[in-house]
Amino acid sequence: MRIGVDLGGTKIEGIVMDNAGEVRARHRCPTPQGDYAGTVQAIAALVNTIEQQAGVAERQLPVGVGTPGAVSPYTGRLKGSNSVCLINQPLREDLERMLARPVRLANDADCFALSEASDGAAAGAPVVFGVIVGTGCGGGFVVNGQLLQGGNSITGEWGHNPLPGPLDDERPGIDCYCGKAGCIETFISGTGFARDYNAAAATQLSGKQVAERLHAQEPQAIAAIERYENRMARALASIINIVDPHVIVLGGGMSNVARLYENVPKIWGPYVFSDRVDTKLVKAKYGDSSGVRGAAWLWPAPHS
């Protein structure tokens, strides 16, 4: 068995998972806002709680933690986190000291990809790209069951490349929080989809309200999702051309739009340098639970 922890901006979730992928215990708690020391203490308390729930000895199980941001290979500290209190903090070392056991950290999108490649929608596929299209747009690669991690700890940060083949009305694109303009994330995140609809319809609707209009087959919502599908197809084609995954798994709010799985693969063909494209586009099996499950799968070897 092993423990997985999903450290989010508003909540922390932890599970005890056995070697078959069955969850033996689960618990959530609020994330202490802007409080690094409090966050470390909250994770430690959560781990203790789920160990007790699962009936295992204290400090027996290894712990994996999915985090916003990534661990710098140069400093060993977190970088690029939207939870700014975590930036430049030695989170792994502090957790290992607090928990008195080894801890592994990975980006939350990497954990999502690892979960779906391990026993989710892409189980058994040699090369998997997992991408979360929600408030933002992050991704991760799993190759032969292992996370693909590069020298800069930015593998899968596909959302901060420019949208491929921008049309005239897509230039120069809106400003992204990363400091650039026209990033993929600004177009195909759930936030980007709602923004595009509102710009065309002269409304100020929430993403949920736009989704309701799409479900009702409103013409403007249909036009917005058609633009979205074309943009997603171009963006994913760039991934297929470079890494050639067997399966691409979608998570996040936009993954619930069923038509994407049929329409996007119909569109991406002309943008892929191949006579045919056999890459599968599928919805995540575990949905919002993929992050915490992937954190647990950071320890793949059996533990009893």
C-alpha positions in Angstrom: 0.0 0.0 0.0 0.9 3.6 -0.4 -0.4 7.1 0.4 -1.3 9.8 -2.2 -1.8 13.4 -1.4 -3.3 16.0 -3.8 -2.2 19.5 -2.6 -4.7 21.9 -4.1 -5.2 25.6 -3.7 -8.3 25.3 -1.6 -8.3 21.7 -0.4 -5.9 18.8 0.4 -7.0 15.3 -0.3 -5.3 12.1 0.8 -5.9 8.4 0.1 -4.4 5.1 1.2 -4.3 2.9 -1.9 -3.5 -0.8 -2.1 -1.5 -2.6 -4.8 -4.6 -3.3 -6.8 -5.5 0.4 -7.0 -8.3 0.1 -4.4 -8.8 3.0 -2.1 -8.7 1.9 1.5 -9.2 5.3 3.1 -9.8 8.9 2.0 -9.9 12.3 3.7 -10.0 15.9 2.8 -9.1 19.1 4.7 -8.9 22.8 3.8 -5.6 24.2 2.5 -4.3 26.8 4.9 -4.3 29.9 2.7 -0.9 31.6 2.3 0.6 29.6 5.2 3.5 27.3 4.2 4.2 26.0 7.7 0.5 25.4 8.2 0.3 23.5 4.9 3.1 21.1 5.9 1.3 20.5 9.2 -2.0 20.0 7.5 -0.5 17.3 5.2 1.1 15.6 8.1 -2.2 15.5 10.1 -4.1 14.3 7.0 -1.6 11.4 6.5 -2.0 10.4 10.2 -5.8 10.4 9.8 -6.0 8.2 6.7 -3.4 5.8 8.2 -5.7 5.4 11.2 -8.7 5.0 9.0 -7.0 2.3 7.0 -5.8 0.5 10.1 -2.1 0.6 9.2 0.8 1.3 11.5 1.8 4.9 11.8 4.7 6.0 9.6 4.7 2.7 7.7 3.5 3.7 4.2 5.5 5.8 1.6 3.9 9.1 0.6 3.5 10.7 -2.8 2.4 14.3 -3.2 1.0 16.1 -6.2 1.7 19.8 -6.1 1.0 22.9 -8.1 4.2 23.8 -9.7 7.3 21.6 -10.0 10.5 20.8 -8.1 13.5 22.7 -9.5 16.3 20.3 -10.4 18.7 23.0 -9.5 17.5 24.0 -6.1 15.2 21.1 -5.0 12.6 23.7 -4.2 9.2 24.4 -5.7 8.9 26.7 -8.6 6.0 27.9 -10.8 3.3 27.3 -8.3 0.1 29.3 -8.3 0.1 28.8 -4.5 2.8 31.4 -4.0 3.5 30.5 -0.4 5.0 27.2 -1.7 7.5 28.9 -4.1 11.2 28.4 -3.1 10.2 26.2 -0.2 11.9 22.8 0.6 8.5 21.0 0.7 9.9 17.5 0.2 12.5 17.8 2.9 10.1 19.4 5.3 7.5 16.7 4.8 10.1 13.9 5.1 11.2 15.4 8.4 7.6 15.8 9.6 6.5 12.4 8.5 9.7 10.5 9.2 9.6 8.6 5.9 10.4 9.1 2.2 8.2 11.4 0.2 8.0 11.8 -3.6 6.7 15.0 -5.3 5.3 15.6 -8.8 3.4 18.2 -10.6 -0.4 17.7 -10.3 -0.7 17.3 -14.1 2.0 14.7 -14.1 0.1 12.9 -11.3 -3.1 13.0 -13.5 -1.2 11.5 -16.4 0.4 8.8 -14.3 -3.0 7.8 -12.8 -4.6 7.4 -16.1 -1.7 5.5 -17.6 -1.4 3.2 -14.6 -4.9 1.9 -14.2 -7.1 4.5 -15.9 -8.4 5.2 -19.4 -4.9 4.7 -20.9 -3.8 1.7 -18.9 -1.3 -0.5 -20.9 -0.6 2.2 -23.5 3.2 2.6 -24.1 3.1 6.4 -24.5 0.4 8.5 -22.9 -0.2 12.3 -22.8 -2.5 13.4 -20.0 -3.8 16.9 -20.2 -6.1 18.8 -17.8 -8.3 21.4 -19.6 -9.9 23.2 -16.7 -9.2 26.6 -15.2 -5.8 26.3 -16.8 -4.1 23.8 -19.2 -1.4 21.5 -18.0 -0.1 18.2 -19.2 2.2 15.2 -18.5 3.8 12.3 -20.3 4.1 8.7 -19.2 6.3 6.4 -21.2 6.3 2.6 -20.4 4.7 3.3 -17.1 7.2 6.0 -16.0 6.7 9.7 -15.8 8.8 11.5 -18.5 10.8 14.1 -16.6 13.3 16.4 -18.3 16.2 18.5 -17.2 14.1 21.6 -16.5 11.2 19.9 -14.8 8.8 21.4 -17.3 7.8 18.3 -19.3 4.2 18.6 -20.5 4.0 22.4 -20.2 2.4 22.4 -23.6 -0.1 25.1 -22.6 2.5 27.8 -22.7 3.5 27.3 -26.3 1.9 29.5 -28.9 -1.3 28.2 -30.5 -0.1 26.5 -33.8 -1.3 27.9 -37.1 -3.1 30.9 -35.6 -5.8 32.4 -37.8 -6.0 36.1 -38.4 -8.6 36.6 -35.7 -6.5 34.6 -33.2 -3.5 37.0 -33.5 -1.8 38.2 -31.4 -3.9 36.5 -28.8 -4.7 37.6 -25.3 -2.1 38.1 -22.6 -1.3 35.0 -20.5 -0.3 35.2 -16.9 3.1 33.7 -17.9 3.9 37.0 -19.5 3.4 36.0 -23.2 0.4 36.3 -25.5 -1.5 33.8 -27.5 -0.6 30.8 -25.4 -2.5 27.5 -26.0 -3.8 27.7 -22.5 -5.6 31.0 -23.2 -7.6 29.3 -26.0 -8.4 25.8 -24.8 -8.7 26.0 -21.1 -12.2 26.1 -19.8 -11.5 29.7 -18.9 -10.5 30.3 -22.5 -13.6 28.7 -23.9 -15.8 30.9 -21.8 -13.9 34.0 -22.7 -14.1 33.2 -26.4 -17.9 32.7 -26.1 -18.4 35.9 -24.2 -16.3 37.9 -26.6 -18.4 36.7 -29.6 -21.7 36.9 -27.9 -21.1 40.2 -25.9 -22.0 38.5 -22.7 -20.3 37.9 -19.3 -21.4 34.4 -18.5 -19.6 31.9 -16.3 -18.1 28.7 -17.7 -21.0 26.8 -16.2 -23.6 29.1 -17.9 -21.8 28.7 -21.2 -21.8 24.9 -20.8 -25.6 25.0 -20.1 -26.1 26.9 -23.4 -24.0 24.4 -25.2 -26.1 21.6 -23.8 -29.2 23.5 -25.0 -27.6 23.6 -28.5 -27.6 27.4 -28.6 -26.2 28.4 -32.0 -23.6 30.8 -30.5 -22.4 28.1 -28.1 -22.2 25.6 -31.0 -20.1 28.1 -32.9 -17.8 28.6 -29.9 -17.3 24.8 -29.4 -16.5 24.4 -33.1 -13.8 27.1 -32.8 -12.6 25.3 -29.6 -12.4 21.9 -31.3 -10.3 23.3 -34.2 -7.9 24.9 -31.8 -7.6 21.8 -29.7 -7.0 19.7 -32.8 -4.1 22.0 -33.9 -2.6 22.1 -30.4 -2.8 18.3 -29.9 -1.4 17.7 -33.5 1.8 19.5 -32.4 2.1 17.0 -29.5 1.5 14.0 -31.9 4.1 15.3 -34.3 6.8 15.5 -31.5 6.1 12.7 -29.1 3.5 10.5 -31.0 1.5 9.3 -28.0 -0.7 6.2 -28.4 -3.4 7.7 -26.1 -4.2 11.3 -25.1 -6.4 11.5 -22.0 -8.4 14.6 -21.2 -9.3 15.7 -17.7 -10.7 18.9 -16.2 -14.0 20.6 -16.9 -13.8 20.6 -20.7 -13.3 16.8 -20.7 -17.0 16.5 -20.0 -17.9 17.8 -23.4 -18.6 14.5 -25.1 -18.4 15.7 -28.7 -14.7 16.5 -28.4 -13.7 12.8 -28.5 -15.4 12.3 -31.9 -14.8 15.7 -33.5 -11.2 16.6 -32.5 -9.6 13.4 -34.1 -11.5 14.2 -37.3 -9.9 17.6 -37.4 -6.3 17.0 -36.4 -5.3 14.7 -39.4 -4.1 17.5 -41.8 -1.9 18.9 -39.1 -0.1 15.6 -38.3 2.8 14.6 -40.4 1.6 11.1 -41.1 -0.5 9.2 -43.7 -2.9 8.2 -40.9 -3.4 9.0 -37.2 -4.2 6.2 -34.8 -3.8 8.2 -31.6 -6.8 7.7 -29.4 -8.5 10.7 -27.6 -10.3 9.5 -24.4 -11.9 10.9 -21.3 -10.2 10.3 -17.9 -11.5 7.3 -16.1 -11.0 8.7 -12.6 -11.9 12.3 -13.2 -11.1 14.6 -10.2 -9.6 11.6 -8.4 -6.8 11.1 -10.9 -4.5 13.6 -9.2 -4.5 11.9 -5.8 -4.4 8.5 -7.3 -1.4 9.5 -9.5 0.4 10.8 -6.4 0.0 7.4 -4.8 1.3 5.7 -8.0 4.5 7.7 -7.6 5.4 4.6 -5.5 4.8 1.8 -8.0 6.6 -1.0 -6.2 4.5 -3.1 -3.9 4.5 -2.1 -0.2 2.7 -4.1 2.4 
